[in-house]
């Protein structure tokens, strides 16, 4: 039974264009928001137990499965911060597939945090929002870089270095992307741990992480000068390094190969890997649409066709 008082929050997906895994070690990453892939959350005052209603679980918050431990912790922390003492119901509706490197957990956390503060009529400074998302992300992923929290809560392409304020990346001409999901979700926490073990064996200054960092650093001037053929070449090289980290599955490799066979400028894994998604850079809108069809024929389960424009992003599907 509800009391009628409610609050709403929204967020959206994201894709990492360059810098996966290396961003955890202080190297830069380039992230683009995907506002056409949405998450909404509603927080409602109710009677009885605290309640959670989402795709994976519907029932008392305290009985939520371990997979939702990060979200549960965020809700508890958020309620303490807004000094909310009555039972609460949280309803979440998301178009972002979980486990696909598209920012699902961060977007859900951001939407829920916004809904809680809206319910309480309390201001939510961006710093506080990012802190609350980090509560959930740390539980989910072990050592999040923070890039997902930034990219799922804003509308600008971002240059992100851990521990620094993100910078908006200038986009002089439209960038046509295709984001495709494989049939297998990834496990970011597991892949991050696997990469960390490899990096500790190799040491700093050598290996795929450092090469990803250098390639990503080279991508910013390419983006800002509209040199998308060079950007595409850098993406391909980053994918090779991610494959060397065992982050790419055979299915994602097949999707990348299919895009490159059809003359995409670039194609690579996006996100943590071990399954998940890939991103393609197309020459123009016609090739973007063709590549979306190619990837579906090659086994992708879903595709999105974002167009990065200046300081924001729109979608044509």
C-alpha positions as CSV (number, residue, x, y, z in Angstrom):
1,X,0.0,0.0,0.0
2,X,1.4,3.4,-1.0
3,X,0.9,6.8,0.4
4,X,1.0,8.6,-3.0
5,X,4.2,10.4,-2.4
6,X,6.9,9.5,-5.0
7,X,10.1,10.6,-6.7
8,X,11.5,9.8,-10.1
9,X,15.0,9.5,-11.5
10,X,16.5,8.7,-14.9
11,X,19.8,7.8,-16.4
12,X,21.1,6.2,-19.6
13,X,23.6,3.9,-21.1
14,X,27.2,4.5,-22.3
15,X,29.9,3.0,-24.5
16,X,33.6,3.2,-24.0
17,X,35.2,4.2,-27.3
18,X,38.8,3.9,-26.1
19,X,40.6,3.0,-23.0
20,X,38.9,-0.1,-21.4
21,X,40.9,-1.6,-18.5
22,X,43.7,0.9,-18.9
23,X,41.6,3.6,-17.3
24,X,41.7,1.6,-14.0
25,X,45.5,2.2,-14.0
26,X,45.4,6.0,-14.5
27,X,45.4,6.1,-18.3
28,X,42.6,8.0,-20.1
29,X,39.4,6.7,-21.5
30,X,36.9,8.2,-24.0
31,X,33.3,7.5,-23.2
32,X,30.1,8.4,-25.2
33,X,26.6,8.5,-23.6
34,X,23.8,6.5,-25.1
35,X,20.7,8.5,-24.1
36,X,18.5,6.4,-26.3
37,X,19.0,3.4,-23.9
38,X,17.2,4.5,-20.8
39,X,16.7,3.6,-17.2
40,X,14.0,5.0,-15.0
41,X,13.4,4.5,-11.3
42,X,10.5,5.5,-9.0
43,X,10.7,5.7,-5.2
44,X,7.4,5.6,-3.4
45,X,6.5,5.9,0.3
46,X,4.6,2.8,1.4
47,X,3.6,0.6,4.3
48,X,5.1,-2.7,5.2
49,X,8.6,-3.8,4.2
50,X,11.0,-1.8,2.0
51,X,10.3,-3.2,-1.5
52,X,12.2,-3.6,-4.7
53,X,10.7,-4.3,-8.1
54,X,13.0,-4.7,-11.1
55,X,13.7,-7.1,-14.0
56,X,15.6,-9.6,-11.8
57,X,13.7,-9.5,-8.5
58,X,10.4,-8.4,-7.0
59,X,10.1,-8.6,-3.2
60,X,11.3,-7.2,0.1
61,X,14.6,-5.3,-0.3
62,X,16.2,-7.2,2.5
63,X,15.8,-10.4,0.6
64,X,17.2,-9.2,-2.7
65,X,19.7,-11.6,-4.2
66,X,23.5,-11.2,-3.9
67,X,23.6,-9.9,-7.5
68,X,21.7,-6.8,-6.3
69,X,23.9,-6.3,-3.2
70,X,25.4,-3.1,-4.6
71,X,22.0,-1.6,-5.4
72,X,20.7,-2.6,-2.0
73,X,23.6,-0.9,-0.3
74,X,23.1,2.2,-2.3
75,X,19.4,2.4,-1.3
76,X,20.3,2.0,2.4
77,X,23.0,4.6,2.1
78,X,20.7,7.0,0.2
79,X,17.9,6.6,2.7
80,X,20.3,7.5,5.6
81,X,21.6,10.5,3.8
82,X,18.1,11.9,3.1
83,X,17.0,10.9,6.7
84,X,14.1,8.9,5.3
85,X,12.4,6.8,8.1
86,X,9.3,5.3,6.4
87,X,9.2,2.1,4.4
88,X,9.9,2.7,0.7
89,X,9.2,1.0,-2.6
90,X,11.7,1.2,-5.5
91,X,10.6,0.3,-9.0
92,X,13.2,0.1,-11.8
93,X,12.6,-0.1,-15.5
94,X,15.7,-0.4,-17.8
95,X,16.4,-0.8,-21.5
96,X,20.1,-1.4,-20.9
97,X,21.1,-5.1,-20.9
98,X,23.0,-6.0,-17.8
99,X,26.5,-7.3,-18.2
100,X,27.1,-5.9,-21.6
101,X,29.5,-3.1,-20.9
102,X,26.9,-0.4,-21.5
103,X,26.8,1.0,-18.0
104,X,23.7,-0.8,-16.7
105,X,24.7,-1.0,-13.0
106,X,25.9,2.6,-12.9
107,X,22.8,3.9,-14.7
108,X,20.4,2.0,-12.4
109,X,22.3,3.3,-9.4
110,X,22.1,6.9,-10.7
111,X,18.4,6.6,-11.5
112,X,17.6,5.2,-8.0
113,X,19.7,7.9,-6.2
114,X,17.9,10.6,-8.2
115,X,14.5,9.0,-7.4
116,X,15.3,8.9,-3.6
117,X,16.3,12.6,-3.5
118,X,13.4,13.6,-5.6
119,X,11.1,11.7,-3.2
120,X,12.6,13.6,-0.2
121,X,12.5,17.0,-2.0
122,X,16.3,17.2,-1.4
123,X,18.9,18.7,-3.7
124,X,21.3,16.2,-5.1
125,X,24.7,17.8,-5.9
126,X,26.6,16.0,-8.7
127,X,29.4,15.1,-6.2
128,X,26.9,13.3,-4.0
129,X,25.3,11.5,-6.9
130,X,28.7,10.2,-8.0
131,X,29.5,9.1,-4.4
132,X,26.3,7.1,-4.2
133,X,26.8,5.5,-7.6
134,X,30.3,4.5,-6.4
135,X,28.8,2.7,-3.4
136,X,27.0,0.4,-5.8
137,X,29.7,0.1,-8.4
138,X,32.4,-0.8,-5.9
139,X,30.2,-3.7,-4.7
140,X,29.5,-4.8,-8.3
141,X,32.9,-4.4,-9.9
142,X,35.5,-4.3,-7.1
143,X,37.5,-1.3,-8.3
144,X,35.5,0.9,-10.7
145,X,37.2,3.7,-12.5
146,X,34.3,6.1,-12.2
147,X,33.9,6.5,-16.0
148,X,30.5,4.7,-16.0
149,X,29.1,7.0,-13.3
150,X,30.1,10.1,-15.3
151,X,29.0,9.0,-18.7
152,X,25.6,7.6,-17.6
153,X,24.6,10.8,-15.9
154,X,25.6,13.4,-18.5
155,X,25.1,14.0,-22.2
156,X,28.6,14.9,-23.4
157,X,31.3,12.7,-24.9
158,X,34.0,12.6,-22.1
159,X,37.7,12.4,-21.8
160,X,38.2,10.7,-18.4
161,X,41.2,10.2,-16.3
162,X,40.7,8.6,-12.9
163,X,40.9,11.1,-10.0
164,X,40.5,14.1,-12.3
165,X,37.5,16.1,-13.4
166,X,36.2,14.7,-16.8
167,X,36.6,16.9,-19.8
168,X,34.2,17.3,-22.7
169,X,35.7,16.1,-26.0
170,X,35.1,18.4,-28.9
171,X,33.5,16.6,-31.9
172,X,33.9,18.7,-35.1
173,X,31.9,16.5,-37.4
174,X,29.3,13.8,-36.7
175,X,30.7,10.4,-35.6
176,X,28.6,7.5,-36.7
177,X,28.8,4.5,-34.4
178,X,27.2,1.1,-34.2
179,X,27.0,-0.6,-30.8
180,X,26.2,-4.4,-30.9
181,X,25.5,-6.8,-28.1
182,X,26.7,-10.4,-28.3
183,X,24.6,-13.3,-27.0
184,X,26.8,-13.7,-23.9
185,X,26.9,-11.2,-21.0
186,X,30.3,-10.4,-19.5
187,X,31.5,-10.3,-15.9
188,X,33.3,-7.0,-15.4
189,X,34.5,-7.9,-11.9
190,X,36.0,-11.2,-13.0
191,X,37.7,-9.7,-16.1
192,X,39.1,-6.7,-14.1
193,X,40.6,-9.2,-11.6
194,X,42.0,-11.3,-14.4
195,X,43.6,-8.3,-16.1
196,X,45.0,-7.1,-12.7
197,X,46.7,-10.4,-12.2
198,X,48.3,-10.2,-15.6
199,X,49.4,-6.6,-15.2
200,X,51.0,-7.4,-11.8
201,X,53.1,-10.2,-13.6
202,X,54.1,-7.9,-16.4
203,X,54.8,-4.8,-14.3
204,X,54.2,-1.2,-15.3
205,X,55.7,0.3,-18.5
206,X,55.1,-2.9,-20.5
207,X,52.3,-5.0,-21.9
208,X,48.8,-4.4,-23.3
209,X,47.6,-1.9,-20.6
210,X,50.4,0.5,-21.4
211,X,49.8,0.2,-25.1
212,X,46.1,0.8,-24.7
213,X,46.9,3.9,-22.7
214,X,49.2,5.2,-25.4
215,X,46.7,4.4,-28.2
216,X,43.9,6.1,-26.3
217,X,46.1,9.2,-25.7
218,X,46.6,9.4,-29.5
219,X,42.8,9.2,-30.1
220,X,41.9,12.6,-28.6
221,X,43.6,14.7,-31.3
222,X,42.3,12.4,-33.9
223,X,38.7,12.9,-32.6
224,X,39.1,16.7,-32.2
225,X,40.5,17.0,-35.7
226,X,37.8,14.8,-37.2
227,X,40.5,12.3,-38.4
228,X,38.1,9.3,-38.1
229,X,40.1,7.0,-40.4
230,X,43.0,7.3,-38.0
231,X,40.7,7.0,-35.0
232,X,39.4,3.8,-36.5
233,X,42.9,2.4,-36.9
234,X,43.6,3.2,-33.3
235,X,40.4,1.4,-32.3
236,X,41.5,-1.7,-34.1
237,X,44.9,-1.7,-32.4
238,X,43.2,-1.3,-29.0
239,X,41.0,-4.3,-29.7
240,X,44.1,-6.4,-30.4
241,X,45.5,-5.4,-27.0
242,X,42.2,-6.2,-25.3
243,X,42.3,-9.6,-27.0
244,X,45.8,-10.1,-25.7
245,X,44.3,-9.6,-22.2
246,X,41.8,-12.4,-23.0
247,X,39.0,-9.9,-22.7
248,X,37.4,-10.7,-26.0
249,X,35.3,-13.8,-26.6
250,X,35.2,-15.7,-29.9
251,X,31.8,-14.3,-30.6
252,X,32.9,-10.7,-30.1
253,X,35.9,-11.4,-32.3
254,X,33.5,-12.6,-35.0
255,X,31.5,-9.4,-34.8
256,X,34.6,-7.3,-35.0
257,X,35.9,-9.3,-38.0
258,X,32.5,-9.0,-39.8
259,X,32.5,-5.2,-39.4
260,X,36.0,-4.9,-40.7
261,X,35.3,-7.1,-43.7
262,X,32.6,-4.6,-44.6
263,X,35.1,-1.8,-44.5
264,X,34.2,-0.2,-41.1
265,X,36.8,2.4,-40.2
266,X,37.3,0.7,-36.8
267,X,35.8,-1.9,-34.6
268,X,36.6,-3.2,-31.1
269,X,35.3,-4.6,-27.9
270,X,33.6,-2.1,-25.6
271,X,33.4,-2.4,-21.8
272,X,34.9,-5.0,-19.5
273,X,34.7,-7.9,-21.9
274,X,34.4,-11.6,-21.3
275,X,31.3,-11.3,-23.5
276,X,29.2,-8.2,-23.7
277,X,29.3,-5.7,-26.6
278,X,31.4,-4.2,-29.3
279,X,31.5,-0.8,-31.0
280,X,32.0,0.1,-34.6
281,X,33.0,3.4,-36.3
282,X,31.3,3.9,-39.7
283,X,32.2,6.3,-42.5
284,X,28.8,7.8,-42.8
285,X,25.1,7.3,-42.0
286,X,24.6,4.9,-45.0
287,X,27.4,2.6,-43.9
288,X,26.3,2.9,-40.3
289,X,22.9,1.4,-41.3
290,X,24.5,-1.3,-43.5
291,X,26.9,-2.3,-40.6
292,X,23.9,-2.6,-38.2
293,X,22.4,-5.1,-40.6
294,X,25.7,-6.9,-41.1
295,X,26.2,-7.3,-37.3
296,X,22.7,-8.6,-36.8
297,X,23.3,-11.2,-39.5
298,X,26.7,-12.0,-37.9
299,X,25.0,-13.0,-34.6
300,X,24.5,-9.7,-32.6
301,X,21.4,-9.9,-30.4
302,X,20.7,-6.1,-30.4
303,X,22.2,-3.1,-32.2
304,X,22.1,0.6,-31.6
305,X,23.2,3.4,-34.0
306,X,24.2,6.5,-32.0
307,X,25.5,9.5,-33.8
308,X,27.9,11.7,-31.8
309,X,27.3,15.3,-32.5
310,X,29.3,18.1,-30.9
311,X,28.5,18.3,-27.2
312,X,25.7,15.9,-27.3
313,X,24.5,12.7,-28.8
314,X,21.4,11.8,-30.8
315,X,20.2,8.5,-32.2
316,X,18.8,7.4,-35.6
317,X,17.5,3.8,-35.6
